[in-house]
């Protein structure tokens, strides 16, 4: 009898492996969670002379949203971001990633601008330091500058409510 | 035309693998010698066609044949030739083809090396390996064909993922695969043993060199992966407890346990059913690792190809292989129940402790890796099981393992005299502990509990090894011993060095992210870094910003480091190319970060004491494995078996 134990254990395990196939592998915990956000100081999307720095927003919780005009999922996400910005609970900093200035500006002009500031990262250096897998991707940063949560993919209302707002006392 | 030949060769491989499987199993079951005679030529043929198939893909890469969609997706005319070859296994389809090639290589080696084994037994071994080959060949042909054409072809290729354009990663997968797949040999021996139900433990001796060889490759493969992650990912970390790393580490832990339990089964005829189970587990975990990496159920820094449909196929294949093996085990293992006994203080007990600890460690890693998946399967919130969790459970087990290792080396089979053991080892323990209390503060000016424990563990094992040599010298006047014994001692010293490296790198690494302008310096510890210039340089398929950083130790110049920030032209992805000033005692590691504007650049500076010991230790472990492998005993025994079987036939 005891020699059947490994078989039973394996059968149990395979149920979870099978369930795992249907799950969203994008909800990966970032290695940066619980660590200070990698600081960046970049030009703004609006102009080469403006700067956005993570330091400017220290002291209050905020969100960094990684986007690009080339990214179809960012289109889907955009109306939600406008909604959240209108509610005004958490400021959203944009990180315009691997994009060109003209395209990014015309996107904001046409679709509206939900961001309190928009950092311009054409090469993707800041994105690499943040461990960005793809756009859209959003990071929740606590008042103490610690990364509290990371979401890969569009920031839907459930995620916004349950994962973002719920994590910071407002 | 050439890629089509590769495809045909792959189909022929499948046919031969099927023949190998069917005639091997059926022939052994019905005892038909002419059926069983098929397996060996089939295995050789499979190797020939797998090589052909692989070669055609290499040729397609070298010729920049962008009508082959796999080539178009993973190569580029500007890619250096070495990386064109490495690109063959740079993504999913090609790495499976590499798997098939390596699998056929092992099978062929077993077929050629098994001439002296009983025919029924060797047929079953090769048939089992054929079964595994069939699974992988079907996987390639049905879901992941690397020879797929696209018409019209691409004008230029998409280029290889820049992370993979590196020597470490070019050689890492083949070596790792040699290890993973090597465990299929031990697996096949276990299956053949259980099918035959033969109670003698000859199979354990036959399995040992194959298992050690596979373990040796896996050890080197893991070390290469860790080294690559260290200098290429730009973070300076050498182990991340990442799903893909864990996938290779679990079979390693079980494989290490297997090597030790095989020794008991071989020498003493004990632990038979346990050894059989470990043989199944080592290979099952290799397959599970492949599933985790290839299916995309877990995402990691290293996974480059994932697709749920392929995941389903591997899961089915994994299920068939593992379930049938474990079912066979459930039905047959009781026949291999133990007779014979050993005392509480004996080498058997020491190796039992070793096995319990290694298997527990493997389960800790397995659990930590799969926990997010299990939680989600139960509908619980997704959790991250990170480094602190793994360290909290793994490190104590590792320390216990080190403690028992030092004792275990001095025990004897069957029964050991407790008093003489204590007399032999007590002063070593005292010396190790005192030295561990003193040394860290002496060299680094501060200490911590983990540092003391790690130092004590490493010293304990090294001193225990040295005393074994000393006692031998005192009693025999020389230190001559069998090669297997030398290998054992060397491998254990490797473990100690690795533990020392991990301890000191973790405790005394220094890291600073700084912003410097050209001409400015920064001092970290005894080292000063001066950013001299930053300039543009051109590579074959990238442009880079290259910083020149002058490095000095206590004011004495050590030369310059040239870290780069590369932008690969085709994939548009930036890559950090760190530069390292390496010495055995420490690495000085500089990575170039972002251009912060107004002439200043961010630099990541790190000093990592003894980090080289981690990989050096792993290489020494592998060397130990190699020495054990060359022990004459395995080959003498063969001759004796041969002589025996001749005597019987005569």
Boltz contact constraints between the chains, C-beta under 6 A:
constraints:
  - contact:
      token1: [A, 3]
      token2: [B, 329]
      max_distance: 6.0
  - contact:
      token1: [A, 3]
      token2: [B, 330]
      max_distance: 6.0
  - contact:
      token1: [A, 3]
      token2: [B, 333]
      max_distance: 6.0
  - contact:
      token1: [A, 3]
      token2: [B, 334]
      max_distance: 6.0
  - contact:
      token1: [A, 4]
      token2: [B, 330]
      max_distance: 6.0
  - contact:
      token1: [A, 6]
      token2: [B, 326]
      max_distance: 6.0
  - contact:
      token1: [A, 7]
      token2: [B, 326]
      max_distance: 6.0
  - contact:
      token1: [A, 7]
      token2: [B, 327]
      max_distance: 6.0
  - contact:
      token1: [A, 7]
      token2: [B, 330]
      max_distance: 6.0
  - contact:
      token1: [A, 10]
      token2: [B, 322]
      max_distance: 6.0
  - contact:
      token1: [A, 10]
      token2: [B, 326]
      max_distance: 6.0
  - contact:
      token1: [A, 14]
      token2: [B, 319]
      max_distance: 6.0
  - contact:
      token1: [A, 16]
      token2: [B, 373]
      max_distance: 6.0
  - contact:
      token1: [A, 16]
      token2: [B, 374]
      max_distance: 6.0
  - contact:
      token1: [A, 16]
      token2: [B, 377]
      max_distance: 6.0
  - contact:
      token1: [A, 17]
      token2: [B, 315]
      max_distance: 6.0
  - contact:
      token1: [A, 19]
      token2: [B, 377]
      max_distance: 6.0
  - contact:
      token1: [A, 20]
      token2: [B, 297]
      max_distance: 6.0
  - contact:
      token1: [A, 20]
      token2: [B, 373]
      max_distance: 6.0
  - contact:
      token1: [A, 21]
      token2: [B, 308]
      max_distance: 6.0
  - contact:
      token1: [A, 21]
      token2: [B, 311]
      max_distance: 6.0
  - contact:
      token1: [A, 21]
      token2: [B, 312]
      max_distance: 6.0
  - contact:
      token1: [A, 23]
      token2: [B, 376]
      max_distance: 6.0
  - contact:
      token1: [A, 25]
      token2: [B, 296]
      max_distance: 6.0
  - contact:
      token1: [A, 25]
      token2: [B, 299]
      max_distance: 6.0
  - contact:
      token1: [A, 27]
      token2: [B, 382]
      max_distance: 6.0
  - contact:
      token1: [A, 28]
      token2: [B, 299]
      max_distance: 6.0
  - contact:
      token1: [A, 29]
      token2: [B, 384]
      max_distance: 6.0
  - contact:
      token1: [A, 123]
      token2: [B, 574]
      max_distance: 6.0
  - contact:
      token1: [A, 124]
      token2: [B, 574]
      max_distance: 6.0
  - contact:
      token1: [A, 125]
      token2: [B, 574]
      max_distance: 6.0
  - contact:
      token1: [A, 125]
      token2: [B, 594]
      max_distance: 6.0
  - contact:
      token1: [A, 128]
      token2: [B, 574]
      max_distance: 6.0
